[in-house]
Amino acid sequence: MQLTKNVYLLLKDFPSSEQYGLITQIQRAVVSIPSNIAEGAGRATQKELVHFLSFSLGSAYELETELLLAGELNYISAGQSEKINAEVVEVQKLVYSLMKKYNTSESN
């Protein structure tokens, strides 16, 4: 959730010409991460949870790509890009760890 908030704050400085382009794509990807975690947690089985965690992880990688593009387009500074991408990578690691944990416990 903190990553989502941080990304939304970052998007305030994007050019208005990206309102229906990169901004929308980034918003969808970043909101999808915690949303899929929550939806998976509400499911009946660990298999379903892992399924939704995989969606979340995919969204995190999509977000990473979009933020790298934003940096290349100079919509965010190098410092901002480094900071937010470090947060994204940390979320990716956390989601992957959860997937691994529940995949392992499912097979036992």
N, C-alpha and C positions, 0 to 999 in steps of 0.2 A: 504494500500500500504506500509506503514511503517513497519508493521509486516512482510510482504513478504520480504522486503529488509533485515530486521534484521535476519530472518530465513536463507536467502541465505548466509549472512555473517557468521552465525553460522556453516553452513554446510561445509565451507571451511576447517574446522579442523577435519572433520569426516575421518575415515580411508578409503583409496581408495578401500578396499574390499567391501564397502557399496555403491559404485558408481551406481550399477544397482539394489540395494536392497532398503534399508531404505532411502538413499538420494533421489532417484527417487520418492518414495512414498511421502516423506515429501514435495518435490518440487511441485508435482502435487496437493497435498492438499492445500498448502499455496497459490499457484497461483489461485486455484479455488475459493478462498474466494472473492477477489475483482473482479474477472472475472464474477462470477455469479451475484454479486451486480450490476455491470455495465450492464450486459445483461438484467437483470430484469428491471433496470431503463429505458432501451430503449424499453421496451414492451408497448403495447397499453393500458393495463388495470392494475389496482391495484392488481387484482387477480393473474395476470401473474407475477407481481413484487414479491408478497408474495411467489409464487411458486419458483422463483429463489433465493429469500432470504433463503428459507428452504434448498436449495442445499448448499448455502454458509454456513449456520449454521452447516449442516452435515459435511462439509469439515473442519470447525473449530474444531469440536469434534474429527474428524479423526486425525487432526494435533496434537491436545492435546495428544491423545493416543500415537502417534508415537514419540513425543518429550519426553513423560514419559519413553517410552521404550529406547530411546537414552540415557536418564539419567541413567536408570538401567544398561545399557551396558557400562557406563562410557565414552560415546562419548562426553558428555558435563558435565561440573562441576555442583555441587549442586547449586552454585550461578547463573550460566548461566541458569540452568533448572528453578529455581525459578523465575528469571526475565522474561524469554521468556514465561513461562506458565502464568504469571500474565498478559502479553500482550494478550495472546490467550484468556484468560477468559474475559478480557475487550472487545475484539472484539466479542466474543460470546454474551455478554450482549447487546452490541450495535445492533448487527444484530437481536437478539430476540426482542429488543425494537422496531425496525423498523417493524418487522413482526406484532407485536401486534398493533402498531399504524395503519398500513394499513389494517389489518384484521378488526379492530374496525370501521374505517372510511368506509370500504366497506359495512359493515352490517347496517350502519345508513342510 
